[in-house]
Amino acid sequence: MMEQREWARARDALVKTVAGLGFPEELGNEMAKNLGSPKAMHRMQVYLENVKPKKVELVVDEMLSICSEINAWREKKASEEANANFNEIMYYGLTDDEEG
């Protein structure tokens, strides 16, 4: 429940910032859906507040860039976990050796 409120607050702040720059609120709502997390939405909001882009293409390009970086981070973490599991298998083997 707390996460839903946090997500809604981040979405509302992003939509307000987008609308404040003269873009449609629907753009902000769609960006929030694509970004997916309050942290990503906040990052997008900070970009908008600092850069104040005039073209919608720049806004969408930054959103896609943030999404791409998030996906790359997730892939890196999945790869690290897979590597750790592989190393554990190489060190300990595939089966549990039960003594006795």
MMTF fields as JSON, N, C-alpha, C and O atoms, coordinates in Angstrom:
{
  "mmtfVersion": "1.0.0",
  "mmtfProducer": "UNKNOWN",
  "numBonds": 399,
  "numAtoms": 400,
  "numGroups": 100,
  "numChains": 1,
  "numModels": 1,
  "chainsPerModel": [1],
  "groupsPerChain": [100],
  "chainIdList": ["A"],
  "bondAtomList": [4, 2, 8, 6, 12, 10, 16, 14, 20, 18, 24, 22, 28, 26, 32, 30, 36, 34, 40, 38, 44, 42, 48, 46, 52, 50, 56, 54, 60, 58, 64, 62, 68, 66, 72, 70, 76, 74, 80, 78, 84, 82, 88, 86, 92, 90, 96, 94, 100, 98, 104, 102, 108, 106, 112, 110, 116, 114, 120, 118, 124, 122, 128, 126, 132, 130, 136, 134, 140, 138, 144, 142, 148, 146, 152, 150, 156, 154, 160, 158, 164, 162, 168, 166, 172, 170, 176, 174, 180, 178, 184, 182, 188, 186, 192, 190, 196, 194, 200, 198, 204, 202, 208, 206, 212, 210, 216, 214, 220, 218, 224, 222, 228, 226, 232, 230, 236, 234, 240, 238, 244, 242, 248, 246, 252, 250, 256, 254, 260, 258, 264, 262, 268, 266, 272, 270, 276, 274, 280, 278, 284, 282, 288, 286, 292, 290, 296, 294, 300, 298, 304, 302, 308, 306, 312, 310, 316, 314, 320, 318, 324, 322, 328, 326, 332, 330, 336, 334, 340, 338, 344, 342, 348, 346, 352, 350, 356, 354, 360, 358, 364, 362, 368, 366, 372, 370, 376, 374, 380, 378, 384, 382, 388, 386, 392, 390, 396, 394],
  "bondOrderList": [1, 1, 1, 1, 1, 1, 1, 1, 1, 1, 1, 1, 1, 1, 1, 1, 1, 1, 1, 1, 1, 1, 1, 1, 1, 1, 1, 1, 1, 1, 1, 1, 1, 1, 1, 1, 1, 1, 1, 1, 1, 1, 1, 1, 1, 1, 1, 1, 1, 1, 1, 1, 1, 1, 1, 1, 1, 1, 1, 1, 1, 1, 1, 1, 1, 1, 1, 1, 1, 1, 1, 1, 1, 1, 1, 1, 1, 1, 1, 1, 1, 1, 1, 1, 1, 1, 1, 1, 1, 1, 1, 1, 1, 1, 1, 1, 1, 1, 1],
  "groupList": [{"groupName": "MET", "atomNameList": ["N", "CA", "C", "O"], "elementList": ["N", "C", "C", "O"], "formalChargeList": [0, 0, 0, 0], "bondAtomList": [1, 0, 2, 1, 3, 2], "bondOrderList": [1, 1, 2], "singleLetterCode": "M", "chemCompType": "L-PEPTIDE LINKING"}, {"groupName": "GLU", "atomNameList": ["N", "CA", "C", "O"], "elementList": ["N", "C", "C", "O"], "formalChargeList": [0, 0, 0, 0], "bondAtomList": [1, 0, 2, 1, 3, 2], "bondOrderList": [1, 1, 2], "singleLetterCode": "E", "chemCompType": "L-PEPTIDE LINKING"}, {"groupName": "GLN", "atomNameList": ["N", "CA", "C", "O"], "elementList": ["N", "C", "C", "O"], "formalChargeList": [0, 0, 0, 0], "bondAtomList": [1, 0, 2, 1, 3, 2], "bondOrderList": [1, 1, 2], "singleLetterCode": "Q", "chemCompType": "L-PEPTIDE LINKING"}, {"groupName": "ARG", "atomNameList": ["N", "CA", "C", "O"], "elementList": ["N", "C", "C", "O"], "formalChargeList": [0, 0, 0, 0], "bondAtomList": [1, 0, 2, 1, 3, 2], "bondOrderList": [1, 1, 2], "singleLetterCode": "R", "chemCompType": "L-PEPTIDE LINKING"}, {"groupName": "TRP", "atomNameList": ["N", "CA", "C", "O"], "elementList": ["N", "C", "C", "O"], "formalChargeList": [0, 0, 0, 0], "bondAtomList": [1, 0, 2, 1, 3, 2], "bondOrderList": [1, 1, 2], "singleLetterCode": "W", "chemCompType": "L-PEPTIDE LINKING"}, {"groupName": "ALA", "atomNameList": ["N", "CA", "C", "O"], "elementList": ["N", "C", "C", "O"], "formalChargeList": [0, 0, 0, 0], "bondAtomList": [1, 0, 2, 1, 3, 2], "bondOrderList": [1, 1, 2], "singleLetterCode": "A", "chemCompType": "L-PEPTIDE LINKING"}, {"groupName": "ASP", "atomNameList": ["N", "CA", "C", "O"], "elementList": ["N", "C", "C", "O"], "formalChargeList": [0, 0, 0, 0], "bondAtomList": [1, 0, 2, 1, 3, 2], "bondOrderList": [1, 1, 2], "singleLetterCode": "D", "chemCompType": "L-PEPTIDE LINKING"}, {"groupName": "LEU", "atomNameList": ["N", "CA", "C", "O"], "elementList": ["N", "C", "C", "O"], "formalChargeList": [0, 0, 0, 0], "bondAtomList": [1, 0, 2, 1, 3, 2], "bondOrderList": [1, 1, 2], "singleLetterCode": "L", "chemCompType": "L-PEPTIDE LINKING"}, {"groupName": "VAL", "atomNameList": ["N", "CA", "C", "O"], "elementList": ["N", "C", "C", "O"], "formalChargeList": [0, 0, 0, 0], "bondAtomList": [1, 0, 2, 1, 3, 2], "bondOrderList": [1, 1, 2], "singleLetterCode": "V", "chemCompType": "L-PEPTIDE LINKING"}, {"groupName": "LYS", "atomNameList": ["N", "CA", "C", "O"], "elementList": ["N", "C", "C", "O"], "formalChargeList": [0, 0, 0, 0], "bondAtomList": [1, 0, 2, 1, 3, 2], "bondOrderList": [1, 1, 2], "singleLetterCode": "K", "chemCompType": "L-PEPTIDE LINKING"}, {"groupName": "THR", "atomNameList": ["N", "CA", "C", "O"], "elementList": ["N", "C", "C", "O"], "formalChargeList": [0, 0, 0, 0], "bondAtomList": [1, 0, 2, 1, 3, 2], "bondOrderList": [1, 1, 2], "singleLetterCode": "T", "chemCompType": "L-PEPTIDE LINKING"}, {"groupName": "GLY", "atomNameList": ["N", "CA", "C", "O"], "elementList": ["N", "C", "C", "O"], "formalChargeList": [0, 0, 0, 0], "bondAtomList": [1, 0, 2, 1, 3, 2], "bondOrderList": [1, 1, 2], "singleLetterCode": "G", "chemCompType": "PEPTIDE LINKING"}, {"groupName": "PHE", "atomNameList": ["N", "CA", "C", "O"], "elementList": ["N", "C", "C", "O"], "formalChargeList": [0, 0, 0, 0], "bondAtomList": [1, 0, 2, 1, 3, 2], "bondOrderList": [1, 1, 2], "singleLetterCode": "F", "chemCompType": "L-PEPTIDE LINKING"}, {"groupName": "PRO", "atomNameList": ["N", "CA", "C", "O"], "elementList": ["N", "C", "C", "O"], "formalChargeList": [0, 0, 0, 0], "bondAtomList": [1, 0, 2, 1, 3, 2], "bondOrderList": [1, 1, 2], "singleLetterCode": "P", "chemCompType": "L-PEPTIDE LINKING"}, {"groupName": "ASN", "atomNameList": ["N", "CA", "C", "O"], "elementList": ["N", "C", "C", "O"], "formalChargeList": [0, 0, 0, 0], "bondAtomList": [1, 0, 2, 1, 3, 2], "bondOrderList": [1, 1, 2], "singleLetterCode": "N", "chemCompType": "L-PEPTIDE LINKING"}, {"groupName": "SER", "atomNameList": ["N", "CA", "C", "O"], "elementList": ["N", "C", "C", "O"], "formalChargeList": [0, 0, 0, 0], "bondAtomList": [1, 0, 2, 1, 3, 2], "bondOrderList": [1, 1, 2], "singleLetterCode": "S", "chemCompType": "L-PEPTIDE LINKING"}, {"groupName": "HIS", "atomNameList": ["N", "CA", "C", "O"], "elementList": ["N", "C", "C", "O"], "formalChargeList": [0, 0, 0, 0], "bondAtomList": [1, 0, 2, 1, 3, 2], "bondOrderList": [1, 1, 2], "singleLetterCode": "H", "chemCompType": "L-PEPTIDE LINKING"}, {"groupName": "TYR", "atomNameList": ["N", "CA", "C", "O"], "elementList": ["N", "C", "C", "O"], "formalChargeList": [0, 0, 0, 0], "bondAtomList": [1, 0, 2, 1, 3, 2], "bondOrderList": [1, 1, 2], "singleLetterCode": "Y", "chemCompType": "L-PEPTIDE LINKING"}, {"groupName": "ILE", "atomNameList": ["N", "CA", "C", "O"], "elementList": ["N", "C", "C", "O"], "formalChargeList": [0, 0, 0, 0], "bondAtomList": [1, 0, 2, 1, 3, 2], "bondOrderList": [1, 1, 2], "singleLetterCode": "I", "chemCompType": "L-PEPTIDE LINKING"}, {"groupName": "CYS", "atomNameList": ["N", "CA", "C", "O"], "elementList": ["N", "C", "C", "O"], "formalChargeList": [0, 0, 0, 0], "bondAtomList": [1, 0, 2, 1, 3, 2], "bondOrderList": [1, 1, 2], "singleLetterCode": "C", "chemCompType": "L-PEPTIDE LINKING"}],
  "groupTypeList": [0, 0, 1, 2, 3, 1, 4, 5, 3, 5, 3, 6, 5, 7, 8, 9, 10, 8, 5, 11, 7, 11, 12, 13, 1, 1, 7, 11, 14, 1, 0, 5, 9, 14, 7, 11, 15, 13, 9, 5, 0, 16, 3, 0, 2, 8, 17, 7, 1, 14, 8, 9, 13, 9, 9, 8, 1, 7, 8, 8, 6, 1, 0, 7, 15, 18, 19, 15, 1, 18, 14, 5, 4, 3, 1, 9, 9, 5, 15, 1, 1, 5, 14, 5, 14, 12, 14, 1, 18, 0, 17, 17, 11, 7, 10, 6, 6, 1, 1, 11],
  "groupIdList": [1, 2, 3, 4, 5, 6, 7, 8, 9, 10, 11, 12, 13, 14, 15, 16, 17, 18, 19, 20, 21, 22, 23, 24, 25, 26, 27, 28, 29, 30, 31, 32, 33, 34, 35, 36, 37, 38, 39, 40, 41, 42, 43, 44, 45, 46, 47, 48, 49, 50, 51, 52, 53, 54, 55, 56, 57, 58, 59, 60, 61, 62, 63, 64, 65, 66, 67, 68, 69, 70, 71, 72, 73, 74, 75, 76, 77, 78, 79, 80, 81, 82, 83, 84, 85, 86, 87, 88, 89, 90, 91, 92, 93, 94, 95, 96, 97, 98, 99, 100],
  "secStructList": [7, 2, 2, 2, 2, 2, 2, 2, 2, 2, 2, 2, 2, 2, 2, 2, 2, 2, 2, 2, 6, 6, 7, 7, 2, 2, 2, 2, 2, 2, 2, 2, 2, 2, 2, 7, 1, 2, 2, 2, 2, 2, 2, 2, 2, 2, 2, 2, 2, 2, 2, 7, 7, 1, 1, 2, 2, 2, 2, 2, 2, 2, 2, 2, 2, 2, 2, 2, 2, 2, 2, 2, 2, 2, 2, 2, 2, 2, 2, 2, 2, 2, 2, 2, 2, 2, 2, 2, 2, 2, 2, 2, 7, 1, 1, 7, 7, 7, 7, 7],
  "xCoordList": [0.822, 0.0, 0.867, 0.592, 1.92, 2.825, 3.519, 3.715, 3.893, 4.566, 3.641, 4.091, 2.353, 1.394, 1.262, 1.163, 1.262, 1.176, 2.431, 2.357, 3.583, 4.84, 4.873, 5.3, 4.416, 4.374, 3.428, 3.755, 2.257, 1.267, 1.801, 1.585, 2.497, 3.076, 4.133, 4.183, 4.977, 6.024, 5.394, 5.843, 4.354, 3.658, 3.051, 3.207, 2.361, 1.716, 2.734, 2.482, 3.876, 4.92, 5.477, 5.727, 5.668, 6.172, 5.165, 5.537, 3.9, 2.854, 2.774, 2.628, 2.867, 2.821, 3.994, 3.827, 5.181, 6.368, 6.223, 6.546, 5.736, 5.543, 4.537, 4.776, 3.429, 2.402, 2.929, 2.589, 3.753, 4.33, 5.244, 5.464, 5.77, 6.617, 5.81, 6.36, 4.481, 3.619, 3.291, 2.676, 3.68, 3.365, 2.074, 1.694, 1.395, 0.147, 0.379, 1.403, -0.582, -0.485, -0.401, 0.255, -1.063, -1.041, 0.387, 0.714, 1.23, 2.638, 3.281, 4.008, 3.013, 3.551, 3.057, 3.827, 1.773, 1.223, 1.855, 2.175, 2.035, 2.659, 4.129, 4.631, 4.803, 6.202, 6.293, 7.182, 5.386, 5.378, 5.198, 5.867, 4.3, 4.079, 5.349, 5.718, 6.013, 7.216, 8.398, 9.18, 8.536, 9.661, 9.491, 10.454, 8.268, 7.943, 8.257, 7.636, 9.176, 9.516, 9.584, 9.896, 9.295, 9.388, 10.781, 10.911, 11.807, 13.172, 13.421, 14.013, 12.969, 13.144, 12.316, 12.76, 11.105, 10.263, 10.894, 10.858, 11.469, 12.137, 13.339, 13.587, 14.066, 15.216, 14.766, 15.414, 13.655, 13.115, 12.654, 12.873, 12.023, 11.544, 12.709, 12.62, 13.78, 14.96, 15.525, 15.898, 15.588, 16.054, 15.178, 15.685, 13.87, 12.949, 13.084, 13.054, 13.231, 13.346, 14.643, 14.669, 15.713, 17.011, 17.211, 17.725, 16.811, 17.065, 15.95, 16.207, 14.72, 13.55, 13.513, 13.547, 13.445, 13.449, 12.205, 11.123, 12.387, 11.288, 10.603, 9.459, 11.303, 10.765, 10.402, 11.131, 9.269, 8.809, 9.785, 9.903, 10.477, 11.435, 12.554, 13.006, 12.994, 14.044, 13.55, 14.293, 12.308, 11.713, 11.633, 12.038, 11.108, 10.959, 12.322, 12.506, 13.267, 14.619, 15.253, 15.892, 15.082, 15.634, 14.937, 15.585, 13.617, 12.889, 13.4, 13.616, 13.588, 14.098, 15.505, 15.853, 16.306, 17.662, 17.641, 18.403, 16.774, 16.652, 16.191, 16.73, 15.194, 14.7, 15.809, 15.935, 16.599, 17.699, 18.741, 19.231, 19.075, 20.047, 19.526, 20.283, 18.239, 17.634, 17.69, 18.039, 17.348, 17.393, 18.815, 19.026, 19.782, 21.182, 21.617, 22.335, 21.185, 21.52, 20.902, 21.557, 19.64, 18.966, 19.681, 19.873, 20.073, 20.791, 22.135, 22.545, 22.81, 24.098, 23.914, 24.691, 22.885, 22.634, 22.265, 22.703, 21.468, 21.106, 22.338, 22.489, 23.216, 24.447, 25.355, 25.958, 25.45, 26.273, 25.73, 26.499, 24.409, 23.8, 24.039, 24.351, 23.892, 24.14, 25.599, 25.89, 26.502, 27.918, 28.224, 28.996, 27.611, 27.82, 27.301, 27.947, 26.134, 25.593, 26.497, 26.726, 27.006, 27.913, 29.174, 29.619, 29.741, 30.945, 30.685, 31.546, 29.517, 29.168, 29.065, 29.51, 28.479, 28.382, 29.771, 30.058, 30.629, 31.985, 32.759, 33.557, 32.53, 33.259, 32.705, 33.464, 31.378, 30.755, 30.218, 29.963, 30.044, 29.467, 27.962, 27.349, 27.383, 25.946, 25.081, 23.946, 25.599, 24.76, 25.297, 26.472, 24.417, 24.824, 25.402, 24.768, 26.583, 27.204, 26.772, 27.13, 25.992, 25.534, 26.446, 26.62, 27.009, 27.898, 27.083, 26.138, 27.482, 26.951, 26.005, 25.475],
  "yCoordList": [-1.193, 0.0, 1.257, 2.219, 1.229, 2.368, 2.59, 3.732, 1.503, 1.619, 2.24, 3.015, 1.905, 2.468, 3.972, 4.725, 4.401, 5.839, 6.56, 7.647, 5.938, 6.537, 6.643, 7.657, 5.579, 5.573, 6.669, 7.401, 6.782, 7.785, 9.205, 10.082, 9.427, 10.756, 11.097, 12.221, 10.124, 10.356, 10.625, 11.506, 9.866, 10.08, 11.475, 12.193, 11.861, 13.174, 14.302, 15.289, 14.162, 15.184, 15.262, 16.351, 14.104, 14.076, 14.716, 15.524, 14.353, 14.911, 16.427, 17.157, 16.897, 18.338, 19.05, 20.121, 18.445, 19.039, 19.062, 20.061, 17.958, 17.871, 18.933, 19.644, 19.033, 20.014, 21.44, 22.336, 21.637, 22.959, 23.418, 24.617, 22.482, 22.826, 23.011, 23.313, 22.82, 23.033, 21.784, 21.872, 20.64, 19.379, 18.812, 19.171, 17.934, 17.349, 16.467, 15.793, 16.483, 15.646, 14.168, 13.389, 13.787, 12.385, 11.918, 10.755, 12.803, 12.464, 12.073, 11.083, 12.846, 12.526, 11.205, 10.44, 10.915, 9.629, 8.459, 7.438, 8.596, 7.531, 7.343, 6.22, 8.456, 8.36, 7.63, 6.801, 7.934, 7.271, 5.767, 4.986, 5.358, 3.923, 3.271, 2.178, 3.937, 3.372, 3.36, 2.41, 4.395, 4.464, 3.445, 2.799, 3.305, 2.195, 2.318, 1.62, 3.16, 3.248, 4.701, 5.577, 4.966, 6.336, 6.939, 8.124, 6.13, 6.639, 7.096, 8.151, 6.304, 6.663, 7.893, 8.752, 7.973, 9.145, 10.403, 11.467, 10.278, 11.424, 11.853, 13.045, 10.886, 11.198, 11.967, 12.929, 11.537, 12.206, 13.615, 14.561, 13.745, 15.053, 16.02, 17.183, 15.562, 16.408, 16.863, 18.025, 15.946, 16.316, 17.426, 18.43, 17.24, 18.223, 19.586, 20.624, 19.569, 20.824, 21.561, 22.791, 20.815, 21.452, 21.851, 22.934, 20.993, 21.246, 22.083, 22.915, 21.856, 22.546, 22.432, 23.444, 21.196, 21.012, 21.621, 21.638, 22.111, 22.75, 21.777, 21.996, 20.703, 19.751, 18.444, 17.957, 17.887, 16.632, 15.497, 14.54, 15.605, 14.575, 14.448, 13.343, 15.575, 15.549, 14.902, 14.188, 15.156, 14.569, 13.055, 12.314, 12.61, 11.169, 10.502, 9.392, 11.153, 10.597, 10.375, 9.348, 11.328, 11.169, 10.044, 9.282, 9.933, 8.844, 7.488, 6.569, 7.376, 6.128, 5.83, 4.673, 6.862, 6.695, 6.164, 5.261, 6.724, 6.268, 4.81, 3.999, 4.48, 3.098, 2.139, 1.037, 2.563, 1.742, 1.49, 0.37, 2.531, 2.378, 1.442, 0.644, 1.544, 0.661, -0.785, -1.678, -1.025, -2.389, -2.937, -4.11, -2.108, -2.55, -2.908, -3.888, -2.119, -2.4, -3.729, -4.531, -3.965, -5.227, -6.42, -7.449, -6.276, -7.358, -7.624, -8.776, -6.57, -6.719, -7.468, -8.37, -7.099, -7.77, -9.231, -10.091, -9.528, -10.916, -11.716, -12.873, -11.097, -11.758, -12.025, -13.093, -11.048, -11.234, -12.361, -13.15, -12.442, -13.511, -14.872, -15.844, -14.938, -16.191, -16.616, -17.797, -15.66, -15.962, -16.463, -17.405, -15.823, -16.258, -17.687, -18.496, -17.997, -19.349, -20.358, -21.453, -19.99, -20.871, -21.143, -22.284, -20.073, -20.244, -21.136, -21.927, -21.013, -21.861, -23.311, -24.204, -23.555, -24.931, -25.482, -26.64, -24.659, -25.122, -25.435, -26.371, -24.67, -24.865, -26.032, -26.862, -26.096, -27.105, -28.315, -29.356, -28.196, -29.292, -29.149, -28.234, -30.089, -30.013, -30.647, -30.22, -31.652, -32.357, -32.159, -31.847, -32.345, -32.319, -33.672, -34.704, -33.667, -34.917, -35.17, -34.423, -36.239, -36.564, -37.638, -38.706, -37.337, -38.296, -39.177, -38.726, -40.448, -41.298, -42.254, -43.044],
  "zCoordList": [0.0, 0.0, 0.0, -0.717, 0.82, 0.894, -0.444, -0.86, -1.123, -2.413, -3.456, -4.3, -3.403, -4.354, -4.161, -5.13, -2.914, -2.64, -3.123, -3.697, -2.882, -3.325, -4.849, -5.401, -5.527, -6.987, -7.475, -8.409, -6.847, -7.253, -7.041, -7.876, -5.923, -5.674, -6.712, -7.211, -7.036, -8.046, -9.405, -10.139, -9.739, -11.013, -11.055, -12.043, -9.989, -9.952, -10.083, -10.774, -9.426, -9.511, -10.931, -11.447, -11.557, -12.93, -13.885, -14.737, -13.742, -14.602, -14.429, -15.409, -13.2, -12.935, -13.608, -14.192, -13.522, -14.147, -15.662, -16.306, -16.233, -17.684, -18.136, -19.112, -17.434, -17.787, -17.61, -18.382, -16.599, -16.361, -17.481, -17.656, -18.231, -19.374, -20.663, -21.723, -20.543, -21.699, -22.487, -23.55, -21.998, -22.668, -22.088, -20.974, -22.82, -22.319, -21.087, -20.978, -20.168, -18.975, -19.341, -18.65, -20.426, -20.852, -21.133, -20.895, -21.632, -21.843, -20.511, -20.432, -19.483, -18.158, -17.639, -17.06, -17.836, -17.395, -18.139, -17.53, -19.43, -20.221, -19.835, -19.78, -19.572, -19.153, -17.811, -17.615, -16.897, -15.589, -15.749, -15.072, -16.638, -16.885, -17.418, -16.988, -18.351, -18.963, -18.008, -18.003, -17.207, -16.271, -15.151, -14.737, -14.667, -13.789, -12.311, -11.51, -11.915, -10.489, -10.054, -10.861, -8.788, -8.293, -8.486, -8.791, -8.31, -8.466, -9.909, -10.137, -10.87, -12.281, -12.632, -13.394, -12.068, -12.329, -11.742, -12.359, -10.558, -9.941, -10.784, -10.968, -11.283, -12.141, -13.38, -13.793, -13.966, -15.142, -14.783, -15.541, -13.639, -13.185, -12.986, -13.382, -12.389, -12.184, -13.52, -13.68, -14.48, -15.823, -16.397, -16.899, -16.32, -16.886, -16.206, -16.866, -14.89, -14.151, -14.455, -14.489, -14.675, -14.929, -16.382, -16.662, -17.306, -18.727, -19.358, -20.228, -18.917, -19.471, -20.999, -21.7, -21.512, -22.963, -23.612, -23.026, -24.818, -25.558, -26.512, -26.911, -26.878, -27.849, -27.163, -26.3, -27.556, -26.978, -27.303, -26.538, -28.431, -28.819, -27.784, -27.485, -27.244, -26.223, -24.933, -24.259, -24.604, -23.4, -23.535, -22.639, -24.664, -24.897, -25.004, -24.505, -25.639, -25.766, -24.394, -24.165, -23.487, -22.136, -21.39, -20.672, -21.552, -20.912, -21.411, -20.621, -22.719, -23.288, -22.793, -22.556, -22.638, -22.123, -20.689, -20.344, -19.865, -18.479, -18.452, -17.699, -19.274, -19.343, -19.785, -19.251, -20.752, -21.255, -20.164, -20.015, -19.407, -18.323, -17.231, -16.677, -16.927, -15.923, -16.4, -15.628, -17.668, -18.215, -18.216, -17.909, -18.555, -18.546, -17.125, -16.926, -16.137, -14.737, -14.306, -13.639, -14.684, -14.329, -14.96, -14.312, -16.223, -16.898, -16.225, -16.081, -15.819, -15.13, -13.819, -13.503, -13.051, -11.769, -11.981, -11.217, -13.006, -13.302, -13.702, -13.312, -14.481, -14.894, -13.698, -13.596, -12.791, -11.59, -10.728, -10.179, -10.606, -9.815, -10.457, -9.769, -11.771, -12.478, -12.327, -12.136, -12.414, -12.26, -10.847, -10.669, -9.844, -8.459, -8.262, -7.596, -8.842, -8.749, -9.446, -8.933, -10.611, -11.34, -10.518, -10.399, -9.952, -9.139, -7.93, -7.545, -7.339, -6.201, -6.626, -5.905, -7.792, -8.306, -8.594, -8.29, -9.177, -9.486, -8.202, -8.173, -7.162, -5.91, -5.103, -4.602, -4.978, -4.125, -4.88, -4.274, -6.178, -6.96, -7.089, -6.54, -7.837, -8.12, -7.04, -6.826, -6.364, -5.388, -3.985, -3.787, -3.019, -1.642, -1.275, -1.494, -0.727, -0.272, 1.151, 2.061, 1.347, 2.688, 3.254, 2.668, 4.381, 5.012, 5.957, 6.605, 6.013, 7.04, 6.56, 7.342]
}
